[in-house]
Amino acid sequence: MIVICIARRIGFTSQRGVVALAAVLLLLISAPGGSVQAAGGAGEFIQDLGERAVNVLRDKDKTTYAEREFAFRNILVEGFHIKTISRFVLGRHWGKATQKQRDAYNDIFVDFIVRVYASRFDAYDGEVFKITQALESEIEGDTIVRTQILRPSGGTPIGVDYRVRKIDGAYKVVDVNVEGISMLHTHRVEFASVINRKGMEGLLEELRTQVEARSSNSVN
């Protein structure tokens, strides 16, 4: 329900959009559990991201919203390869955009993602993830780190796969897959839908509006 509410607020309301929001949210509100021995370096990288996120969440009573958002931004920028993600999400529309539009899109993309997800930090309720295995992928020499999200209330675990790529000697997340649905492909469909209705300038305005709205509504 929490994730559905987020999707409605930002204007991306399809079921695929909801799952995409859930994907990143689950990583960034999860305390790591289980062994990463079988997952190697990529698994250790994912576990470290989770530990850093949980440290932010556990300090929420001692920190301001702005401080938590700043910490979240650092985790996102350092752990995810934003250039790969943002370019893929825009798809064919990147080639059609002017240089000015590309620059504006690059400037607003991280702010948009940060504002959307950081605002949900207080929803953390003890969820944990368990790394189950790591598989080599045929794409770019990526590693797929498979995890299960375990909810404190019980129920069937949620399968979440993180596509990890070594770029310039460092591990980076380039996609998150929840129950067979890719975050990148989902956001790509949602952004394309906005562009088809409103054009590239319309997408940029939508992203700016959401960033500004969340900024004004943020509380300590």
N, C-alpha and C positions, 0 to 999 in steps of 0.2 A: 504494500500500500504506500509506503514512504516513497519508493522509487517511482511509482505511477504518478504521485503528486508532483514530483520533480519534473517528470516528462511533460506533464500538462502545463506547468508554469513556463517552461522554455519553448513551448510551441511544437515540440516533436512528440506526437502523441501515439504513434503506431506501436503495436506490440514489439516490433523489432527495436524501436527506439527505447522502450522501457528496458528491454534486456541489455542493450548497450550501456545504458546508465547503470544498471545493476552490476555490470562487469567490473568497471573501474571502482565503483563504490565498495564492492565486496573485497577487492584487494586492499583498499585504503581504509577499511574499518575492520580488518581482520587481524587477530593475534595469531602468529604462526605457531603451529603445533606439529608434532611428529618428527620423523627423521628426514634429513636431506642427504643422507649418505649416498643413496642411489642416484640422486639428481646431480651430483657434482657441482661444478662452479656455477652453472646457471641456477640450480636450486638454491644454493647458498645466497646468491644475489637476490632471488625472490624473497627468501626468508628475511634477509636484511631489510628490504623495503618494508615488509610487514611490521618488523620490530620498530622501525623508525616511526611508522604511522601510528602504532599503538602508543608509543611514548608521547606523541602529540595529544592523543585522545585522553590518556590518563591524567594529563596535566590541565585538562580543560577548566577545572575549578581554580587554577592558579594562573591562568593566562587569559589574555583578551582574545576576542575573535580575530582581530588583526594579526596577532602573534601566531595564532594557529593557522590562519590562512597563509602567512608568510612561510611557515614551516612546511605546509602542504605544497606550496609552490616549489620549494627546494626539492622535495621528494619527487614531484612530478617531473621537473626539468632534468634532474639528475638520473632518474630511473627510467624514463620513457624517452624514446628518440622522437622528439616532437616534429622534426623536419620530415621524417618518413611518414608519420601519422597524419600530419596536417595536409601534406601534399597528396597523399593517397585519398584522403577523405574528400578533397575537392575534385578529384578525378579529372575528367576531360575539361572541366571548366577552368582548370589552372591554365591550360594552353590558350583559352579564349580570353582570359582576364588581362587587363592592362598591367603594366609594371606598377602603377600607382595602386591598383586594386590588390595585386599580390602583396605589396608591402603592407597595406592596411590589413589584409587578412592575416598575414604572419604576426602582425602586432597584436591583433585582437584574439587570436585563437587560444593562446595560453591563458589569457585573462578569463575568457569564457569558460574554459574547462575548469580552471581553479575556482571560479565563483560558483559554478554549478555544484561541484562536489564538496568543496570545503563547507558549504552551508549545511551539509548533512552530517557533519562530524558528531554532533550531539546525539545522533540517532544510534551510536554505537551501544550495543547491548550484550557484549561478551561473545560475539561470533568469533570463531576460530577457523583457520584453514589448515589442512594437513596435506603436505606434499606426498604424492603417491609414487610418481616415477618421472623420468625425463626421457624423451625420445628424440632421436635425430630426425630432422626434417629435410626434405629434398630441396627446399627453397632457401637459397642464400646461406646454407650451412646453419640454419636456425636450430634451436633446441626448443622443444615443446615441453614445458614443465606442467605436469598434470597435478591438479590439486582437488580437494574436496572441501567445500564450505560446510562447517558443522554449526548448526544453530542450537543455542542453549535450550530452546523449547523442544528440541528433538525433531523428528521428521526425517524425510529422505534427504541425504546430503546433496548439495548442488555441485555438479562437476564444472570446474573452471580451468581452462588451459591458458597458460601464458606463453606467447611466442617470444622467445628471447634471442637476440642477435648480437654477435660481438662486432662492434663498430669502433674503429680506431683503438682497438685493444681493450675496450670496456663493454660489459654487458649492458644491453638496453632492451626494454620491453617495446615491441613494435606492434603487438596486437593482443587482445584478450578475447577468448572464445568461451561463451557461457552456454552449456548444453547444446553445442553445435552451431551457435550463432556468433559470428565475428563482430567485434566492436567496430573495426574499421569499415567493414562493408555496411554495417547498419548506419553509422553516421554518414557514410557516403550517400546512401539512399535518402536519408533525411535532408542533408544539405542540398542535394540535387533537386529534391521536391520544392524547397524554398526558392532556389534559383530559377526553376522552371516557372514558378508563379510570380516571382518578384524581381528576377534578374540578380546579377552579382551584387549590385549596389543594395538591393533589397536584403540579401543575406547579410552583408556587412552591417546594415542598419539594424537588423534583427539581433545580431550578436552584440552590437554596441548597446542596444536597449536593454538586453538582459544583463550585461555587465554593470551598467549604470543602476539598474533597478536593484540588483543584489547588493551593490555597494551602499546604496542609500538605506536599504533595509537591514544591513548588518548591525548587530548589537554586540556589546562586549559580554 
